[in-house]
Each structure stands twice: as C-alpha cells, then as structure tokens.
C-alpha cells in the first residue's frame, strides 16, 4: 500500500491555543510542549528513513488513546506521548525527526547528539494524595488513575508470564523519567506511562497484569478482553 498520507478524515476538534511565541504547527513545533503541537508534513527521521503510517506503527487501541494528536491517515512526525521532540516509527525502530523548533523561550526540545527518543527529564512532583476511596497501593490500584498508584509486588502478567525487571525493560533515560513510579530494583507491575492499567514487560512483549482494582467510583481501569497494553 501507499506510504503517502491521505486526507479523508477531517477533524472537528478546534485547534489548541498557540503553544509558544512564534508557534506555527504546520512548519515547526514549540519546545515548551516538546513539539506536541507540530502538525506539519515532515515524514522522515533525522537519518533520512521514511516513517511508517501511524495506523501501521500503532495498534487500534493506541490510535484511539491519542485522538487529537494528528496521527490520522498519515506518516508525519508527531509527539503524542511526551517524548523529547517529534518522532516517528520506521520499519525497524523509533527515531527523532528533524522538525524545526519554533521561536520559544523554553528550549526543552533542542536538538541533541542522539537521534533516539529519550525521556531524560526528571519530575520533582511530590507523591499524590490517595487516588480513590479505598486506596491501598500495596494491594490494589485505583481505576481513576489507571492503577498508576499501585506499589504492590505482583510480578507476572495476566497470562502468568514473569515480568522483567524495569531496569532491564527500560533504558536508563526512561528510568530517570519516572523517578516516582516505583520502578527501582524490581519487576513489579506498574503503570508509569498512562496506559489502561498496571502492566509489565516480559522477554518477548508487553502485557497487562491482573492487579486488583481498589474501591473506586471511576472504573476506567476495569478488566477488558485484551491483555495487551494500549499505549
């Protein structure tokens, strides 16, 4: 099939306000939002490799998770998931794109020597208060935060496969990006990245874990037929 984007779907979502001084989503991305506002048509990585269409690179569930990120019917560089700058998937790997940075007073998306996506910023946010009624991070995860608060010791997927340690599953930079997510020195199920519920990495794939859901009036992390993470 063609790798060229089509324009068959028209978004009815109003555009967000300008993300920075000099914002122009068709030609550049604002550093203050790590180029998440970029909606141009650059479709190759920094090393010149053509990007895959997003509907080939991501699952249907992942596409639905980012409805306003400009992923529909194209292979253009985007940053829907909070990486350092706009990027895309190729046939073999993920890589940053050479998207221009708009005039901006917060150069957090400035170019670096590495062309691989990283998440090197460290959060200083203090631990949140209990996420729901009946919260008990050692035994269950609140649905209202998709079990991001879970800090228990379940270490196998729903299908019974043992989880990898997080420092084996993630890069050092990714580990630094989630300093308060409970990933240190363990292979316990967690949800540091906004997925549907707690999950982990195995030797071969990512999979959800069967972590109990705490008493909660917002069952957004209820069990589904799929065992695969959506993000």
N, C-alpha and C positions, 0 to 999 in steps of 0.2 A: 504494500500500500504506500501511498504518498506520505513523505515525512513533512510536507508543507502544510501549515495550518489552514483551516478554513474559517469562515466567519458565519456559520449557520445559526449559532445561538447568539442572541442579543441580551445582555444583562440589563435588568430593570433596576438594579441597585444603584442608588445615587453615589457619585464619586465621593471619597472622603475629602476633608479639607486638606489644603496643601500641607505636606509634612515638614517643609523647611523653606527658608528663603530661597527663591530661585527654583522651586520644585517644578518639574516638567516630566510627569510619569512616562510620556511617550519617548523621551530621549535620555533620561537619567534617573537615578534613584537616590533618595535622601539618606545620608549617613546616619542621621538621628534615628531612623527606623530601619537601619541596615538594608536599605533598598527594597523593603517590603512594598513600597508604593510603586515600584517600577512596573510599567505596563507597555514597554516597547517591544520591538520585534527581533532583538538580538537572539540568535538561536544556535550559537556555538560557544564552546568553552574557551577559557584563556589559551589553551594549547591548540585551539582550532578544530576540535572534534565536534561534529554535528550533534545537537541534542535530540533525545527521544521526545516524542509527544508525551505529554503528562499522562494521558489516559493509557499509555503503554508502560510508563515508568511507575505508576501508582495503581493500587487496587481501586475498585469502585468505592469502597468504604473510605479510603484515604481521599479520593476526589471529593466525596460528599463532606468530608471534615473541613475542607478549605473552599467553601462555595464562593467566596469573594476575593480569591487570591489571583484571579486572572489565569487559571490553568486550563480553561475550557477550549477544546479544539485547537490546540497549538503546541509548539515545542519551544516556546520562548523562555528565556531565563527569568526566573522568579525567586522570591524568598518568602515562602508561605509559612515556614516553620521556625523562624527566629535564628537562622544561621547568621554568619558574619556579613554576608552580602548575597547578591543574586547569584544563582547557580542553576545547574540542570543535571539530569541523568543522561549518560551516554549508554551505549550497549554494554559497557564493561564496568563503569564506575560513576561516582558523583564528582563533579568538578565545578569550581567557581567560573563565572563568566566575566568578561572584561566590560562590564556595564559602567558607563561614566557616572561619577558621583556629582550630584547637584551641589550648587553653592550652599554650604551648610556650616554652621558653627560647631557641630558635633561630629568630628571625623572618625566615628567608630567603625565605619565601613571602608576605611582607607585600604589601599592595595597593600598586600604583604608578599613576601617571597614565596609563600606556599600557595599552590593552586587547589589544594584540597580543602573542603569545608571543615571548619573547626568551630568550637564553641568555647572560647578561651576566657570569656568574661565571667567574673565571679560575683555572685549575688551576695549582698550584705543584709538581705531582708531577714528579720528575726522570725523564729518559728511562729506559725499562725496559731490562733486560739483553736479550741476544739471545733472540728469541721461540721459536726452534726450532733443531734441529740443521740446519746448512747455511744458517742465516740470512744473507742478504745484501740489506739493504734497498734498495740501489741497483739491483738486478736482479730481485728476486722478493719475494713476501710470504708469510709463514708462515700456514699454514692454521689453526694452533691459536689465532691471534689474528685470523683472518679477514682477513689481509693489512693489518691496521692499522699494521704496522711498515714497509710499503712506502714508500720515499722516492725511487723512480726517476722517470724522465721520460716514461713512456708518457702520451700526451695525447689519445688517441682511444678511443672506445667499441668494444665488440666488433663492432659493425656498421660501424665506420670513420668515425663522425661525430666531428669535432673537439670537444674539451671547451672549455667556457667557463672563463675564469679564475675562481678561487674567490671573489675579491673582487667579481666580477660576479654569481656564482651565489648567494652568501650575503650576509646583512646584516652590518653592522659588528659588531653584538652577537653574531651567530653566529660570526663570525671570532674574536672575543675569547674565546669559549667553548672554542675548540680551539687554544690557543696553541702546542701541541707536536705538531700533526698534520701539519705540512709543507704548509700551505695558502698560505703567504705568497708573493705575487708569481709565481704560476704557474697553469697549467691542467692539472697532472698528476693522474693517477688516484690517489685516496686512499680510505681508509675510516675516517673520524674518528668515526662515529656508531654503530658496532656492526652494520653491515649484513653481508651474507653474504660479501662480498669487495670489493676495490677497485672504485670506480665514479667517475663524474663527471656533471656537469650539462652538457647541450647547450642550444642555443637553445630547444628545444621540450620536452625531457623529461630524466629521469634514466636512466642506463643503466650496466650493468656494463662493466668494461674487461677486456681479455684479458691481465692481468698474470700472469706465470708464478708457480707455487706452489713455494716452496722445499721442499727435502727435509724431510719432517715426518711424524711418526707419527700426526698427528691431522688427517685430510683433511676438515675441516669446511668448507673453502672450495673444494672441488672444483667443477669446472665443472658447470653444470646446463643444461637446455634453455632456461631462461628467461634473458633478458638484462636484465630489469628488476630494480632493487633491491627487496628485500623489506621494507625499513624506510624 
